[in-house]
Structure formats: structure tokens, C-alpha cells
């Protein structure tokens, strides 16, 4: 445990809900040394702008490692008892896996299996995408279903789970 941070924390919320800022605050309160594991890739100008916004908000004190696909390996390599890891975000990771035609079940199992072995705390951020209307196309429905299964798996293993809406966190577990 680093500071008051448990081994595994999951922070869920909708787009622009404040989930990333809340998760960053959890990690910042726990340690002055912290790692941001980024799953996003700057495919276009909009994504580059989103990444810059996140970087500017975090400011100094964060080391960043990019892990768009090999998330379990990056966690195993970078988790330390004295430095919490923030993974932002799981839904971008799912997108990368789907677009790369990776075996999602195997990747999810590898990630879940790696969590009890980590040498330091990790906070996962993810978009809750299952609360809205049913998507109108097969790929979007598959994405929603994959994300939902992953969230359930991580939530089962997590010590704490939060849901953030309108910038307000609600503790769901722990």
C-alpha cells in the first residue's frame, strides 16, 4: 500500500464526468512519485488535444509510459511499492485491442491474472458505456459488451470501486 491507496482501485464514469481528475487526485494524495500508464494513441488532432489537456492538468510529478496494447506487461514492469500507477483508460485499451484484432478474452485474462502479482498499487480509469442507448451497429455493441465484461472482472478484483458523475465520486465498493 502506498499512502492510503489499496492494491487495486477502479474509477468508472461517463465522458467528461471528472473520473480522470478524481483518479489523479487519489494517486497524488498517495505519493509524490507516480506513474501514468497511457493507453490512448494520438490518431488525430482531437485525440492529440485530449492528451494535451490531460498532460497539462497533471502537471509535474508524473512519469508517463505508453501502453496502448501490452497493458499487463507494462504494469508488471512498472509497478513499485513506492509509486502508484494510474492507468487511463481501460476503454481506450479495449478499442486498441479490437482495432488490432487481438484476442480480447486472452488479454483480459492476462490483465486480471497479473493484478494480484503487482508490486504496487494501481488505479484504473474507464468509461462506463453501458448506461446509454443500445448502439446501432455490431462493432459498437461488441465494444460496449467487451467493456462491460472487463469492468466486471476488474471490479471483482478491486479493493475499491468509484463511479463519478458530474464531478462527484460515489464509492461503490471498499
C-alpha positions in Angstrom: 0.0 0.0 0.0 1.2 3.5 -0.9 -0.3 6.1 1.4 -4.0 5.3 1.7 -4.2 3.7 -1.7 -5.2 0.0 -1.8 -3.7 -2.5 -4.2 -6.4 -2.1 -6.9 -8.9 0.8 -7.5 -11.3 1.1 -10.3 -12.8 4.5 -11.3 -15.7 4.5 -13.7 -17.7 7.3 -15.2 -19.1 8.8 -18.4 -17.3 11.1 -20.8 -16.3 14.4 -19.2 -17.6 13.1 -15.8 -14.4 14.1 -13.9 -13.2 10.5 -13.5 -9.7 11.1 -14.6 -9.2 14.1 -12.4 -10.6 12.2 -9.4 -8.3 9.3 -10.1 -5.3 11.6 -10.4 -6.2 13.1 -7.1 -6.3 9.7 -5.4 -2.8 8.9 -6.8 -1.4 12.4 -5.9 -2.6 12.1 -2.3 -0.9 8.7 -2.0 2.6 9.6 -3.2 4.9 12.3 -4.7 6.3 9.7 -7.0 3.6 8.5 -9.5 3.3 6.8 -12.9 0.7 7.5 -15.6 0.3 4.4 -17.9 -1.3 5.9 -21.0 -3.4 3.6 -23.3 -4.5 6.3 -25.7 -3.0 6.9 -29.1 -2.9 10.2 -30.9 -4.6 9.2 -34.2 -6.0 12.6 -35.0 -6.0 16.2 -33.9 -8.9 15.8 -31.5 -7.1 12.9 -29.7 -3.9 14.9 -29.6 -5.8 17.8 -28.0 -7.4 15.4 -25.4 -3.9 14.0 -24.5 -2.5 17.5 -24.1 -5.4 18.5 -21.8 -4.7 15.6 -19.6 -1.0 16.3 -19.5 -1.5 19.9 -18.7 -3.9 19.1 -15.9 -1.5 16.6 -14.3 1.5 18.9 -14.4 4.9 18.0 -13.0 5.5 15.0 -10.8 4.2 12.3 -13.2 6.3 9.9 -15.2 4.4 8.7 -18.3 4.7 5.3 -20.0 2.7 4.5 -23.1 1.0 1.0 -23.1 -1.7 1.0 -25.9 -1.8 -2.8 -26.1 0.6 -4.6 -23.7 -1.0 -3.4 -20.5 -0.4 -6.4 -18.2 3.3 -6.4 -19.2 3.7 -2.7 -18.7 2.0 -2.9 -15.2 4.3 -5.8 -14.2 7.3 -4.0 -15.4 6.5 -0.6 -13.8 4.5 -1.3 -10.6 6.5 -0.5 -7.4 5.6 -0.3 -3.8 6.7 3.3 -3.5 5.0 4.6 -6.7 1.3 4.1 -7.6 0.3 3.6 -11.2 -2.7 5.3 -12.9 -4.0 3.5 -16.0 -6.0 5.8 -18.2 -8.0 4.3 -19.7 -9.3 0.8 -20.0 -11.9 1.6 -22.7 -9.2 3.1 -25.0 -7.2 -0.2 -24.3 -10.3 -2.2 -25.4 -10.5 -0.1 -28.6 -6.8 -0.7 -29.4 -7.3 -4.4 -28.9 -10.3 -4.5 -31.1 -8.8 -2.4 -33.9 -5.6 -4.6 -33.7 -7.8 -7.7 -33.9 -6.2 -9.1 -30.7 -7.8 -11.9 -28.6 -9.7 -9.8 -26.0 -10.5 -12.8 -23.8 -6.8 -13.6 -23.5 -5.8 -10.0 -22.9 -8.5 -9.6 -20.2 -7.4 -12.8 -18.5 -3.8 -11.8 -18.6 -4.6 -8.4 -17.1 -6.8 -9.9 -14.4 -4.2 -12.6 -13.6 -1.5 -10.0 -13.3 -3.2 -7.8 -10.6 -2.5 -10.0 -7.5 1.2 -10.1 -8.5 1.8 -6.4 -8.9 4.4 -4.9 -6.5 2.5 -1.6 -6.0 -1.0 0.0 -6.2 -2.8 0.6 -9.4 -5.8 2.9 -10.2 -7.7 2.1 -13.3 -9.9 4.7 -15.1 -12.6 3.6 -17.6 -15.6 4.9 -19.3 -18.9 3.4 -18.3 -20.5 2.9 -21.7 -23.4 0.6 -20.8 -25.8 3.2 -19.4 -27.0 4.7 -22.7 -28.9 3.6 -25.7 -28.1 0.4 -27.5 -25.6 1.2 -30.2 -26.9 0.9 -33.8 -24.0 -1.2 -35.2 -22.4 -4.5 -34.4 -18.9 -3.2 -33.6 -20.2 -0.6 -31.2 -22.3 -3.2 -29.5 -19.3 -5.5 -29.2 -17.3 -2.7 -27.8 -19.9 -2.0 -25.1 -20.1 -5.7 -24.3 -16.3 -6.1 -24.0 -16.0 -3.1 -21.8 -18.8 -4.3 -19.6 -17.2 -7.7 -19.1 -13.8 -6.1 -18.4 -15.3 -3.7 -15.9 -17.0 -6.6 -14.0 -13.7 -8.6 -14.0 -11.6 -5.7 -12.6 -14.3 -4.6 -10.2 -14.4 -8.1 -8.7 -10.6 -7.9 -8.1 -10.6 -4.3 -7.0 -10.4 -3.2 -3.3 -12.2 0.0 -4.1 -14.6 1.0 -7.0 -15.9 4.5 -7.6 -18.4 5.8 -10.0 -18.0 9.5 -11.0 -20.9 11.6 -12.4 -20.8 15.4 -12.8 -17.5 15.5 -11.0 -19.0 13.8 -7.9 -17.5 10.4 -6.9 -19.7 7.7 -5.4 -17.9 4.9 -3.6 -19.4 1.6 -4.8 -17.0 -0.9 -3.2 -14.5 -0.8 -0.3 
